[in-house]
Amino acid sequence: MKQPIAEIVEGGARILPYPWNLIAFAVAATGAALLLHWIAFRLLRRLANASDSDADTMLVRRLATPTRIALVALALVLAAREIPAFETVWEKVAGFVMPALVGWIALAILHALVETMKLRADITVADNLAARRRRTKLTMLSRIATFIIIFVTVGLVLLSIPGVRDIGLTLVASAGLAGLAVGAAAQPALKSLIAGVQMALTEPINIEDVVIIEGEWGWIEEIRTTYVVVKIWDERRLIVPTTRFLEGAFQNWTKTTAQLLGSVMLYLDPATRIGPIRAEFERRIRANERWDGRVQVVQVTDTKRDAIEVRLLMSAKDSPTLFDLRCDIREGMLEWLADTMPEAFARLRIVSPESESPADALARPD
């Protein structure tokens, strides 16, 4: 094999002077690699488009660019093995190029597999707790694996530099002290990284969980190895360290289920009859499409001097729906009371001793 290629190069030297003949041969090898890649991926795209799964299309799309560069590098490697002039140049750059290409392909395969598995975890369905848990684990493990691949790739590239390799061998003798110094300096980063791994395993939160933290109510929008992004209800973003969810207390409204109970408080006159209010509440809650049909309760939960506290308890499938349901019921009940029972609203009574006795004041309707 070497003799025919060498003869081709020598024949090219009669047409093009050195080093243009080598450059022309490298361009020809690169063109052949690109042509082979185009043909192969054209067939793969047709197969992926014919498939019913979106995972095949995603995998082909993710691998297209890194495999193209890898094929070009492979063509140059084969050329370098046959041509001594190429081999000298390739030996100087192979230590940088090959680890970087392998790491790039590994990242592309990892991200393609993760995205494929995420497609199977549909969080648009009503009961999406299992899907959200799966997506959270995939996201965390993907970021940890990405960090490891990049770390190993950069390490291999640096070890290919003679000066860096010699320095590393020199520092082996003092590895204990260096390890202590690096460990002390990197303690916060390592703590956050370990917390990210722990969060992926223990699952205190998942993607799209509804939480209350730092006095703010919002959704878990993104979970990274060192911090968590909480989307506040008014479109703000709260950046919380990962360790905060492991070391501090917070409220998770969707830990086991998204269903919640909510209440509307009415402060009414002590002489108000509860029966008509209960009937009207039941009528309105059954007519509201946001109610999930689980809980509807009217209770007098407190009595004060000038008012009674009436709690309207209701349920909904999730916290946003529950908030809207409470607003609907609160508005509707207040309008109904104003139209049909205006005397039911709590009021402050001031009785003059000269005008009437307290018994008369209590007996007199307002």
Order of alpha helices (4+ residues) and beta strands (2+ residues): alpha-alpha-alpha-alpha-alpha-alpha-alpha-alpha-beta-beta-beta-beta-alpha-beta-beta-alpha-beta-beta-alpha-alpha
